[in-house]
Amino acid sequence: MDVMALASKFIVSKMKKYGRKVAAQGPAPEIPDSLPVTLKGEKWQAGFARAEIMPDLNSGKTYYIAGHGSGHVMEGVLSPVYIHAVWLACSDEEGVLWLSADVVGMTRIEINKIRSMITDSDIIKGCKFINFSCTHSHSGIDTLGYWGKPNLVSIPADGKDPDYMEMLMKTAVTVSEEAYKNRRPGRFFAGDILVPGGLLTKREFIDKHEYLSRFRFAPDDGGNEIWILNFGGHPNSLGGSNRLLSGEYPYFMREQIKEECGADVLFGIGAIGGMDVAETDGDDKVACIKHQGAMLCEYSQKIENDTELEPEIKYINQPFYMPVDNNVLTLLATRKVMSFRAYPAPPEESELGICTQTEMTYITLGGRKILCLPGENFVSTVYGSYRPAEDSATGEGPEINPTPLAVLADDPKLIVFGVTNDMTGYVVPPNEFILNPTQPYLNGYHDRFDKNHYHETNSMGPLSQKRIADTFEKVLANFNS
């Protein structure tokens, strides 16, 4: 048995022991079903603000680039990184906040801290709910923890910088207050456009769902429009050799839209599991991400099916328990590398006997359906087109997979904002889920078609999709009742 296999065996044993310790706490507290909240009014209101979330370049500190291998020390800046906020309401009395930051992800624990800080603001009145999305830039600062310096068996140390995290949280409050103060009445529209060849995938999905979705607020005073954009591709094209801080293609897309259209943009990623934005030929990766931004800027201006939305916001925010089988991520959590709280789980749900509490938010804006999810969903888990048994990694057919989320919502264009309000890793359909038999979650594995299954190593486990689908089905029933 090689060193990595021995290390994996030790980690599994240690984490099962940890699971038994968690189980001694007694059963996890029951989570009640959430009821829908509806905000109506005579007129849409919206406000926008943004601010840089740059590290202190004169501090002499070490900052780690997140998203590829661990231990990648930041060596410079390619582009600034930002946090954006949009206040959206249907009246003067109540509204919601939507934030988006150029970071790879954040745990629900940190996001709930930000929510509490915003709620305590003396400036913002009537805020009913706060969404926090991450653009998932693979060239941002580590805000989760597991991109610090790794040890001999690839287990990283905490890569977060406490001062940077504090600055990010305080800036989230500042931009929220500014967005609220900048609110003004206007009209609100929704549209989308197919971007043919806009996405690529090494997992060879049958349907890539190459849609760019846009919500567009046009203020009555003729000022800058506010766009909320969504596209299902990883901002990761600078690659694992990059050591420069950047917001990747979302940064260049937003800047070009601002220059050409005068619109302020909040961006969020869609179902990005195993999905990348189409790349240009050649080795110039900076030119590549600029090209990606320009492509999406161009398509965002070609949207012709804008539909005006009635001023109504309706949502359910539903916490739920996600089973955890990933022994490596659990080890990182026990070492305080990332924020995590474990709850007991039945043995049929988790080999480790633990789960974590996360959340989803289902929201309609003037009837347009949006689902905010905590992880990186494979596109098939949302929109379908599962592989048949003869082509799947496991040899199992699609009948073992849960119903796709868009089918449950009865909307083939359901808009999904991933890595929102939490980061729980990849969500892989069961008939494609394969682990390394001797090093589960520590190293990837090649299936019977010699395809690399890296994504499973950064998932919570094989039951993630089922738990999300079951929760969403319950949310829809409560939403529509």
C-alpha positions in Angstrom: 0.0 0.0 0.0 1.5 3.4 -1.0 1.8 6.4 1.2 -1.3 8.2 -0.1 -3.4 5.1 0.4 -2.2 4.7 4.0 -2.8 8.4 4.6 -6.3 8.0 3.2 -7.0 5.0 5.4 -5.9 6.9 8.5 -8.0 10.0 7.6 -11.1 7.8 7.1 -10.6 6.1 10.4 -10.0 9.4 12.2 -13.1 11.1 10.7 -15.4 8.1 11.5 -14.2 8.5 15.1 -15.0 12.2 14.9 -18.5 11.3 13.5 -19.1 9.0 16.5 -18.2 11.9 18.8 -20.6 14.2 17.0 -23.4 11.5 17.2 -23.0 11.5 21.0 -24.5 15.0 20.9 -27.9 13.5 20.1 -30.0 14.0 16.9 -29.7 17.1 14.9 -32.3 19.8 15.6 -35.3 19.6 13.3 -35.4 22.4 10.7 -39.0 23.7 10.1 -40.4 24.3 6.6 -40.1 27.9 5.6 -43.1 29.8 4.3 -43.1 32.1 1.3 -42.7 35.9 1.8 -44.3 38.2 -0.8 -43.4 41.8 -1.4 -45.7 43.8 -3.7 -46.0 47.4 -4.7 -46.9 49.9 -7.4 -43.3 50.4 -8.7 -40.0 48.7 -8.8 -37.1 50.4 -6.9 -33.4 49.5 -7.2 -30.1 50.9 -6.2 -26.5 49.8 -6.9 -23.1 50.2 -5.4 -19.7 48.5 -5.6 -16.4 48.8 -3.8 -12.9 47.2 -4.2 -12.0 44.3 -1.9 -8.3 44.5 -2.5 -5.7 43.0 0.0 -3.3 45.4 1.6 -0.4 45.2 -0.8 1.9 47.1 1.5 1.4 44.9 4.6 4.1 42.3 3.7 1.5 39.6 4.3 1.2 36.4 2.3 -2.0 36.0 0.4 -3.1 32.8 -1.3 -4.8 32.6 -4.7 -7.8 30.3 -4.5 -9.3 27.9 -6.9 -6.6 25.6 -8.3 -3.8 24.0 -6.3 -3.1 24.9 -2.7 -0.1 27.0 -1.6 -0.2 29.4 -4.6 1.1 32.7 -3.2 -0.2 35.9 -4.8 2.6 37.7 -6.6 0.8 40.7 -8.1 -2.4 42.1 -9.5 -3.9 41.7 -13.0 -7.2 43.4 -12.2 -8.9 44.7 -9.1 -11.6 42.6 -7.4 -14.9 44.0 -6.2 -18.0 43.4 -4.2 -21.3 44.6 -5.6 -24.7 45.2 -4.1 -28.2 45.7 -5.5 -31.2 46.8 -3.4 -34.4 45.6 -5.0 -37.9 46.5 -3.8 -41.5 47.1 -4.9 -42.2 49.9 -2.5 -40.6 52.3 0.0 -41.2 50.0 2.9 -39.5 46.6 2.2 -37.0 45.1 -0.1 -34.1 42.6 -0.5 -30.4 42.9 -0.9 -28.3 40.9 -3.4 -24.5 41.0 -3.1 -21.9 39.4 -5.3 -18.1 39.3 -4.6 -15.2 38.4 -6.7 -14.2 35.5 -4.5 -14.1 31.7 -5.0 -16.7 31.1 -2.3 -17.6 31.6 1.4 -19.2 29.4 4.0 -22.7 30.1 5.3 -21.1 30.8 8.7 -19.3 33.9 7.3 -22.2 34.9 5.2 -24.5 34.8 8.2 -22.1 37.1 10.0 -22.3 39.5 7.1 -26.1 39.3 7.2 -26.1 40.2 10.9 -23.8 43.1 10.3 -26.1 44.5 7.6 -29.2 43.9 9.6 -27.6 45.9 12.4 -27.1 48.9 10.1 -28.9 52.1 11.1 -29.2 53.1 7.5 -31.0 50.2 5.8 -34.7 50.0 6.6 -37.1 47.1 5.8 -34.5 44.6 4.5 -36.4 41.3 4.4 -33.6 39.1 3.0 -30.0 39.1 1.9 -28.5 36.9 -0.9 -24.7 36.7 -1.1 -23.3 35.3 -4.4 -19.7 34.6 -5.3 -18.4 35.0 -8.8 -16.2 32.0 -8.0 -13.1 33.6 -9.5 -10.2 31.1 -9.4 -7.8 34.0 -9.2 -9.2 35.7 -6.1 -8.0 35.6 -2.5 -8.7 32.5 -0.5 -11.9 33.2 1.5 -12.7 29.5 2.4 -9.4 28.3 3.8 -8.2 25.3 1.9 -5.8 26.9 -0.5 -3.1 27.5 2.1 0.3 25.8 2.1 -0.2 22.0 1.8 1.7 19.3 3.7 3.2 16.1 2.3 -0.1 14.4 1.7 -1.6 17.5 0.1 -3.6 18.6 3.1 -3.5 22.4 3.1 -3.2 24.8 6.0 -5.7 27.7 6.4 -5.2 30.2 3.6 -7.5 32.9 4.9 -6.2 36.1 6.2 -8.3 37.4 9.2 -7.7 41.1 8.3 -8.8 40.5 4.7 -11.9 38.7 5.9 -12.8 41.5 8.3 -12.3 44.1 5.5 -14.5 42.1 3.1 -17.3 41.8 5.7 -17.2 45.5 6.5 -17.1 46.5 2.9 -20.2 44.3 2.3 -22.0 46.4 4.8 -20.8 49.7 3.2 -21.9 48.7 -0.3 -25.2 47.5 1.0 -25.8 50.9 2.7 -24.8 52.7 -0.5 -27.0 50.6 -2.7 -30.0 51.3 -0.4 -29.3 55.0 -0.4 -29.0 55.0 -4.2 -32.5 53.4 -4.7 -34.8 55.0 -7.2 -38.0 54.0 -9.1 -38.0 52.5 -12.5 -39.1 49.6 -14.7 -37.7 46.0 -14.5 -37.2 43.6 -17.4 -36.0 40.0 -17.8 -34.5 38.3 -20.9 -32.0 35.8 -22.1 -30.0 34.8 -25.1 -28.3 31.6 -26.3 -24.5 31.8 -26.6 -23.7 29.1 -29.1 -20.3 27.6 -28.4 -19.9 29.8 -25.3 -19.1 26.9 -23.0 -16.9 23.9 -23.0 -16.6 20.9 -20.8 -14.2 18.0 -20.4 -17.0 16.0 -18.8 -18.7 16.1 -22.3 -22.2 17.0 -21.1 -25.1 16.3 -23.5 -26.6 19.7 -22.9 -24.4 22.6 -21.7 -27.3 25.1 -21.3 -25.5 28.0 -23.0 -27.8 30.8 -21.9 -26.9 34.2 -20.7 -29.7 35.6 -18.5 -30.3 39.3 -17.7 -32.5 41.2 -15.4 -32.5 44.9 -16.4 -33.6 47.8 -14.2 -34.3 51.0 -16.2 -34.6 54.0 -13.7 -37.3 56.6 -14.4 -34.7 59.4 -14.0 -32.7 58.2 -17.0 -29.7 57.3 -14.9 -27.5 54.3 -15.2 -29.3 51.0 -15.7 -28.7 48.1 -13.3 -28.2 44.6 -14.8 -28.1 41.3 -12.9 -26.4 38.8 -15.2 -26.0 35.0 -14.9 -24.0 32.6 -17.0 -22.9 29.0 -16.2 -19.1 29.0 -16.8 -16.2 28.9 -14.4 -14.0 32.0 -14.2 -10.8 29.9 -14.2 -9.1 30.3 -17.5 -5.9 31.9 -16.2 -5.1 28.4 -15.0 -3.2 26.8 -12.2 0.1 28.6 -13.0 -1.4 32.0 -12.4 -0.2 33.9 -9.4 -1.9 37.3 -10.1 -5.1 38.5 -8.4 -8.0 38.9 -10.8 -11.7 38.8 -11.1 -11.2 36.9 -14.4 -13.8 37.2 -17.2 -16.6 38.7 -15.0 -14.4 41.7 -14.3 -13.7 42.5 -18.0 -17.3 41.8 -18.9 -18.6 44.2 -16.3 -16.1 46.9 -17.2 -16.9 46.7 -20.9 -20.6 46.8 -20.4 -20.2 49.9 -18.2 -18.1 51.5 -20.9 -20.4 50.7 -23.8 -23.8 50.8 -22.2 -23.3 52.8 -19.0 -24.9 49.9 -17.0 -23.9 48.8 -13.5 -23.6 45.0 -13.4 -24.0 42.4 -10.6 -22.9 39.0 -11.9 -23.5 35.5 -10.6 -22.5 32.1 -12.0 -25.0 29.3 -12.9 -24.6 25.6 -12.9 -20.9 25.5 -13.4 -19.9 22.0 -12.2 -17.4 20.8 -14.8 -18.2 23.7 -17.1 -15.8 26.4 -18.4 -16.2 29.4 -20.7 -15.0 28.8 -24.2 -11.3 29.7 -24.6 -9.4 31.3 -27.4 -6.6 29.5 -29.2 -3.1 30.2 -28.1 -1.2 30.5 -24.8 -2.1 34.1 -23.9 -4.5 33.5 -21.0 -4.9 37.1 -20.2 -6.1 37.7 -23.8 -8.4 34.7 -23.3 -10.3 36.1 -20.3 -10.6 39.5 -21.9 -12.1 37.7 -25.0 -14.5 35.9 -22.7 -15.6 39.1 -21.1 -16.0 40.8 -24.5 -18.0 37.9 -25.9 -20.5 38.0 -23.0 -20.7 41.8 -23.1 -21.6 41.5 -26.8 -24.3 38.9 -26.2 -25.7 40.8 -23.3 -26.5 43.7 -25.7 -28.1 41.3 -28.2 -30.9 40.2 -25.9 -34.2 40.9 -27.7 -36.8 39.0 -25.7 -36.9 41.4 -22.7 -40.2 41.1 -20.8 -41.4 43.8 -18.4 -42.0 42.4 -14.9 -44.8 43.3 -12.5 -43.5 44.7 -9.2 -43.6 41.5 -7.0 -40.8 39.7 -5.2 -41.7 36.3 -3.7 -39.2 34.0 -2.0 -38.6 31.1 0.3 -35.3 30.7 2.1 -35.0 27.1 3.3 -32.2 25.8 5.5 -31.5 22.1 5.2 -29.0 19.4 6.2 -26.5 18.2 3.7 -25.0 14.7 4.3 -21.2 14.8 4.5 -19.1 11.8 3.3 -16.0 13.7 2.3 -13.4 12.7 4.9 -10.7 15.1 3.6 -12.9 18.2 3.8 -14.1 17.0 7.2 -10.5 16.7 8.3 -9.8 20.3 7.2 -12.9 21.4 9.1 -11.7 19.7 12.3 -8.4 21.4 11.9 -10.2 24.8 11.7 -8.9 25.4 8.2 -12.5 26.4 7.2 -15.6 27.3 9.2 -17.8 24.3 9.8 -20.3 22.9 12.2 -21.1 19.2 12.2 -24.4 17.7 13.1 -25.2 14.0 13.6 -26.6 12.1 10.5 -28.0 8.6 10.2 -25.6 6.0 8.9 -27.6 5.4 5.8 -27.0 9.1 4.8 -23.3 9.4 5.7 -20.5 6.9 6.3 -19.0 9.5 8.6 -22.2 10.0 10.5 -22.3 13.7 10.0 -24.1 16.5 8.0 -23.8 20.2 7.7 -26.5 22.8 7.6 -26.8 24.8 4.4 -29.6 26.6 2.6 -31.3 27.3 -0.7 -33.4 30.3 -1.8 -36.2 30.1 -4.4 -37.2 33.5 -5.6 -39.4 34.9 -8.3 -39.0 38.4 -9.6 -42.2 39.4 -11.3 -42.8 35.7 -11.8 -39.3 34.9 -13.3 -38.0 31.8 -11.4 -34.6 31.9 -9.8 -33.0 29.2 -7.6 -30.0 30.1 -5.4 -27.9 27.0 -4.5 -24.9 26.7 -2.2 -22.5 24.6 -4.5 -21.4 23.9 -8.0 -24.1 21.9 -9.6 -23.4 19.8 -12.7 -25.6 21.2 -15.5 -27.4 17.9 -15.8 -28.6 18.0 -12.2 -30.5 21.2 -13.1 -31.5 20.9 -16.7 -31.4 17.1 -17.3 -29.9 15.2 -20.3 -28.5 12.5 -18.1 -26.2 9.9 -19.7 -27.6 6.5 -20.5 -26.2 3.4 -18.8 -23.9 2.6 -21.8 -22.3 6.0 -21.6 -22.3 6.8 -17.9 -19.2 6.5 -15.7 -20.8 3.9 -13.4 -22.7 1.9 -16.0 -25.9 2.8 -14.3 -28.8 4.5 -16.1 -30.5 7.8 -15.4 -33.2 6.2 -13.4 -31.0 6.2 -10.3 -30.7 10.1 -10.6 -33.1 12.5 -9.0 -35.5 14.6 -11.1 -33.6 17.6 -12.5 -34.4 20.9 -10.7 -35.7 22.6 -13.8 -38.1 19.8 -14.4 -39.3 20.1 -10.8 -39.8 23.8 -11.3 -41.6 23.2 -14.7 -39.3 25.8 -16.2 -36.5 24.7 -18.7 -35.0 28.1 -18.3 -34.9 28.1 -14.5 -32.1 30.5 -13.5 -29.7 29.1 -11.1 -27.2 31.2 -9.1 -24.5 28.8 -7.8 -22.1 29.3 -4.9 -24.7 31.5 -3.3 -25.1 31.9 0.5 -22.8 28.9 1.1 -20.1 26.8 -0.6 -20.7 23.0 -0.4 -18.7 21.8 -3.4 -19.7 19.9 -6.5 -23.0 18.3 -7.0 -22.6 15.2 -9.3 -25.4 13.0 -10.5 -25.2 9.5 -8.9 -24.7 7.6 -12.2 -21.6 9.7 -12.8 -20.3 9.7 -9.3 -17.0 7.7 -8.9 -14.4 7.8 -6.1 -10.9 6.5 -5.9 -11.3 3.1 -4.2 -8.1 3.4 -2.1 -7.9 7.2 -1.7 -11.6 8.4 -1.5 -11.8 12.2 -1.7 -8.0 12.5 -1.5 -7.3 11.9 -5.1 -9.4 11.6 -8.3 -10.0 8.5 -10.3 -10.4 7.6 -13.9 -13.6 5.8 -15.0 -14.0 3.0 -17.5 -13.7 5.5 -20.3 -10.5 6.9 -18.8 -12.2 10.2 -17.8 -10.8 11.9 -14.7 -13.3 12.3 -11.8 -11.7 15.1 -9.9 -14.9 16.8 -9.0 -16.0 14.2 -6.6 -13.0 14.9 -4.4 -14.5 18.4 -3.7 -18.1 17.3 -3.2 -19.9 16.6 0.1 -20.8 13.1 -1.2 -23.0 11.0 -3.5 -26.3 12.1 -1.8 -25.8 15.8 -2.4 -28.1 15.9 -5.5 -30.8 13.9 -3.9 -30.9 16.1 -0.8 -31.0 19.3 -2.9 -33.8 17.8 -5.2 -35.8 16.6 -2.2 -35.5 20.0 -0.5 -36.5 21.9 -3.6 -39.5 19.7 -4.2 -40.7 20.6 -0.7 -39.9 24.3 -1.2 -42.0 24.3 -4.4 -44.9 22.7 -2.6 -44.8 25.3 0.1 -44.2 28.1 -2.4 -47.2 27.3 -4.5 -49.6 26.3 -1.7 
